[in-house]
């Protein structure tokens, strides 16, 4: 672990918020006294290249952006045996929330680089691709896909809008879920598998999940009417939706997800499209070394 940092910035994170904050972030880094090199990402493929180069130089990498960038760089850190830091400037910042950062104050995260502790955090893998928070398919994957095309909203407001837009066009699907070898047939709206509790800016879809328990936790929302879906939806912000009789929860180390009808439904993880069904999702305990609040 090194206190020499390379800060990798996705200027498009937070619907452009990161680009606006960048001069203040650079100033705060200088004032903090940490040794930090700031690099802007030029393309989706650029951050992993910058991170691998930094780890090869013995530096610690800092992800300045949202959950998509964090998930991307966490995987590189895990592969290289490096340490990751965070400056959360994205729309949702769910991983930062789960770790204990103030997701609304990216400047507070800079202090963590000099005074925080290093924690070992579990990561998930979808068909070999790393993720930090939640992998999902069904209704919420479609909502996520649409949200990624919208630029006039951000944060929780964006994901709420995406939920109600998707509700108008979507219908429940038939899934086959296999958890540690035990098969379950599910007809419903969505399947979510969490290494952490939330996505979508604080929606606690998998409230049982913990970043260091060596397990994945799953939530399946069964077939309910659209009216019942809307009535129950607000409970996701507290995680109490799992008490609904049509919601099932699971825990295990390996989740296999498939469409019972053979549809190649998209799977999203950390806000990005990572694969299509069928997929295998697993947990790697302690895979990530992370600067976190003390």
C-alpha positions in Angstrom: 0.0 0.0 0.0 1.4 3.4 -1.1 0.5 6.9 -0.1 1.5 8.1 -3.6 -1.8 8.4 -5.5 -3.0 8.4 -9.0 -6.4 9.9 -9.2 -8.3 8.7 -12.2 -11.2 10.9 -13.1 -14.2 10.2 -15.3 -15.3 13.7 -16.2 -18.7 12.6 -17.4 -19.7 11.0 -14.1 -22.7 12.5 -12.3 -24.1 13.8 -15.6 -21.1 16.2 -15.9 -20.9 17.1 -12.2 -17.4 15.7 -11.9 -16.1 17.9 -14.7 -17.4 21.0 -12.9 -16.0 19.9 -9.5 -12.6 19.0 -10.9 -10.8 22.4 -10.3 -12.0 22.3 -6.7 -10.9 18.7 -6.3 -7.5 19.4 -7.6 -7.1 22.4 -5.2 -8.3 20.3 -2.3 -5.8 17.5 -3.1 -3.0 20.1 -3.0 -4.2 21.6 0.2 -4.4 18.1 1.8 -0.7 17.6 1.3 -1.1 14.1 -0.3 1.1 13.2 -3.3 -1.5 13.0 -6.0 -1.3 12.8 -9.8 -4.6 13.6 -11.5 -5.4 11.8 -14.8 -8.6 12.3 -16.9 -10.1 9.3 -18.6 -10.4 9.8 -22.4 -12.5 6.8 -23.3 -14.3 3.9 -21.5 -11.2 1.7 -22.0 -8.8 4.2 -20.6 -9.3 3.9 -16.8 -8.1 0.3 -16.5 -5.0 1.2 -18.6 -4.2 4.2 -16.3 -4.8 2.0 -13.2 -2.6 -0.9 -14.2 0.2 1.5 -15.1 -0.2 3.2 -11.6 -0.2 -0.2 -9.8 2.9 -1.2 -11.8 4.6 1.9 -10.5 3.7 1.1 -6.9 1.0 3.8 -6.6 -2.4 3.7 -5.0 -5.3 4.4 -7.4 -8.2 6.7 -6.6 -11.4 6.4 -8.5 -13.0 9.9 -8.9 -16.4 9.3 -10.4 -19.4 7.0 -9.9 -20.1 3.4 -9.3 -19.3 2.4 -12.9 -15.7 3.7 -12.6 -15.3 2.3 -9.1 -16.4 -1.1 -10.3 -14.0 -0.9 -13.2 -11.0 0.1 -11.1 -11.8 -2.2 -8.2 -11.4 -5.1 -10.6 -8.0 -3.9 -11.7 -7.0 -3.4 -8.1 -8.0 -6.9 -7.2 -6.1 -8.4 -10.2 -3.0 -6.3 -9.4 -3.1 -6.7 -5.7 -3.2 -2.9 -5.4 -5.1 -0.5 -3.1 -8.1 1.6 -4.2 -9.3 5.0 -2.9 -12.5 6.8 -3.6 -13.7 10.3 -4.4 -17.4 9.8 -5.0 -18.8 12.2 -7.6 -21.3 10.0 -9.5 -25.1 10.1 -9.7 -25.7 7.3 -7.1 -22.4 6.6 -5.3 -23.9 3.5 -3.8 -20.5 1.8 -3.1 -19.3 4.9 -1.2 -22.5 4.8 0.8 -22.0 1.2 1.7 -18.4 1.7 2.8 -19.2 4.7 5.0 -18.3 7.7 2.9 -20.5 10.9 2.9 -21.8 10.3 -0.6 -22.8 14.0 -0.9 -19.4 15.4 0.1 -16.6 14.3 -2.3 -14.2 16.6 -0.5 -14.5 14.7 2.8 -13.2 11.7 0.9 -9.9 13.4 0.2 -9.2 13.4 4.0 -9.6 9.6 4.0 -6.6 9.3 1.6 -4.3 10.7 4.4 -6.1 9.6 7.6 -8.3 6.6 6.6 -7.8 2.9 7.2 -7.3 0.2 4.7 -10.1 -2.5 4.7 -10.5 -5.8 2.9 -13.7 -5.8 1.0 -15.5 -8.6 -0.9 -16.1 -8.3 -4.6 -18.5 -10.1 -6.9 -18.0 -11.5 -10.3 -20.4 -11.9 -13.2 -19.0 -14.5 -15.6 -15.6 -13.4 -14.6 -16.2 -9.6 -14.6 -15.8 -7.8 -11.3 -18.5 -5.8 -9.6 -18.8 -4.0 -6.2 -22.5 -3.5 -5.4 -25.4 -5.2 -7.2 -25.9 -7.3 -10.3 -29.4 -7.6 -11.6 -31.7 -8.6 -14.4 -35.3 -8.0 -15.3 -37.2 -4.8 -14.6 -34.4 -2.9 -12.9 -31.9 -3.8 -15.7 -34.3 -2.2 -18.2 -34.7 0.8 -15.9 -30.9 1.1 -15.6 -30.5 0.9 -19.4 -32.9 3.8 -19.9 -31.4 5.8 -17.1 -28.0 5.6 -18.8 -29.6 7.5 -21.9 -30.9 10.4 -19.8 -28.8 13.5 -19.1 -31.3 16.0 -17.6 -31.7 14.1 -14.2 -29.3 12.5 -11.8 -29.2 10.7 -8.4 -32.3 9.3 -6.9 -34.6 11.4 -9.0 -33.2 9.8 -12.2 -33.8 6.2 -10.9 -37.3 7.0 -9.7 -38.1 8.4 -13.1 -36.6 5.3 -14.7 -38.7 3.1 -12.5 -42.0 4.6 -13.4 -41.1 4.9 -17.1 -40.2 1.2 -17.2 -43.3 0.2 -15.3 -45.4 1.4 -18.2 -43.8 -0.9 -20.7 -42.4 -3.9 -18.8 -44.0 -7.2 -17.8 -42.8 -10.0 -15.4 -40.5 -12.7 -16.7 -39.8 -16.3 -15.9 -36.4 -17.1 -14.3 -34.5 -20.0 -13.1 -32.3 -19.1 -10.1 -29.8 -21.6 -8.7 -28.1 -20.8 -5.4 -25.2 -23.0 -4.4 -26.7 -25.8 -6.5 -30.3 -25.5 -5.3 -32.7 -24.5 -8.1 -35.6 -22.2 -7.8 -38.2 -21.3 -10.4 -39.3 -17.7 -10.2 -41.9 -15.7 -12.1 -41.6 -12.0 -11.3 -40.3 -8.6 -12.0 -36.6 -8.8 -11.2 -33.7 -10.7 -9.7 -31.0 -8.8 -7.9 -27.8 -10.2 -6.4 -25.9 -8.0 -4.0 -22.4 -7.8 -2.6 -23.6 -4.5 -1.1 -27.1 -3.4 -0.2 -28.1 -0.7 -2.7 -28.1 0.6 -6.2 -29.9 3.5 -7.9 -28.8 6.2 -5.4 -29.8 4.4 -2.2 -32.4 1.9 -3.1 -31.7 -0.9 -0.6 -32.8 -3.7 -3.0 -30.6 -6.3 -1.1 -30.7 -5.0 2.5 -29.2 -8.1 4.0 -25.9 -7.8 2.0 -22.6 -7.0 3.7 -19.3 -6.1 2.1 -17.2 -8.4 4.3 -19.3 -11.5 5.1 -18.0 -13.7 2.3 -21.5 -14.1 0.8 -23.8 -12.8 -1.8 -27.5 -12.0 -1.0 -30.3 -12.2 -3.5 -33.8 -10.6 -3.8 -36.5 -11.8 -6.2 -39.6 -9.6 -6.7 -42.4 -12.0 -7.7 -45.4 -11.4 -9.9 -47.5 -8.6 -8.4 -49.9 -6.1 -10.1 -48.5 -2.8 -11.3 -50.6 -1.1 -8.6 -49.0 -3.3 -5.9 -45.6 -2.7 -7.4 -46.1 1.1 -7.1 -47.6 0.9 -3.7 -44.6 -1.2 -2.4 -41.9 0.6 -4.3 -41.1 3.4 -1.7 -40.2 0.7 0.8 -37.1 -0.1 -1.1 -35.4 3.0 0.3 -35.5 1.4 3.8 -35.1 -2.2 2.6 -38.5 -3.2 4.1 -39.9 -4.4 0.7 -38.3 -7.8 1.5 -41.1 -8.3 4.1 -43.7 -8.4 1.2 -45.1 -11.9 0.7 -44.2 -11.9 -3.0 -40.5 -11.0 -2.3 -38.0 -13.9 -1.7 -34.5 -13.5 -0.4 -31.5 -15.9 -0.7 -27.9 -16.1 0.4 -25.0 -18.1 -0.9 -21.6 -18.0 -2.6 -22.7 -18.8 -6.2 -25.8 -17.6 -8.0 -26.7 -18.9 -11.5 -29.3 -16.8 -13.3 -31.2 -17.9 -16.4 -34.4 -17.1 -18.3 -36.8 -20.0 -18.2 -37.9 -19.0 -21.8 -34.3 -18.7 -23.1 -34.4 -14.9 -23.5 -31.0 -13.3 -23.4 -32.1 -10.7 -20.9 -29.5 -8.1 -20.0 -27.6 -8.1 -16.7 -26.4 -4.9 -15.2 -23.8 -4.5 -12.5 -22.6 -1.2 -10.9 -24.8 0.6 -13.4 -23.2 -1.0 -16.5 -24.4 -3.7 -18.9 -22.0 -6.6 -18.3 -23.6 -9.6 -19.8 -26.8 -11.3 -20.9 -28.6 -14.3 -19.4 -27.6 -17.0 -18.6 -24.8 -15.9 -16.1 -23.0 -17.2 -13.1 -22.4 -14.8 -10.2 -19.9 -15.5 -7.4 -18.2 -13.8 -4.5 -14.5 -13.4 -3.9 -14.0 -12.7 -0.1 -11.5 -10.0 0.7 -10.6 -9.4 -2.9 -10.3 -5.6 -2.7 -7.9 -3.5 -0.5 -9.7 -0.1 0.0 -9.0 3.2 1.7 -12.2 3.7 3.9 -13.2 6.1 6.6 -11.8 5.3 10.0 
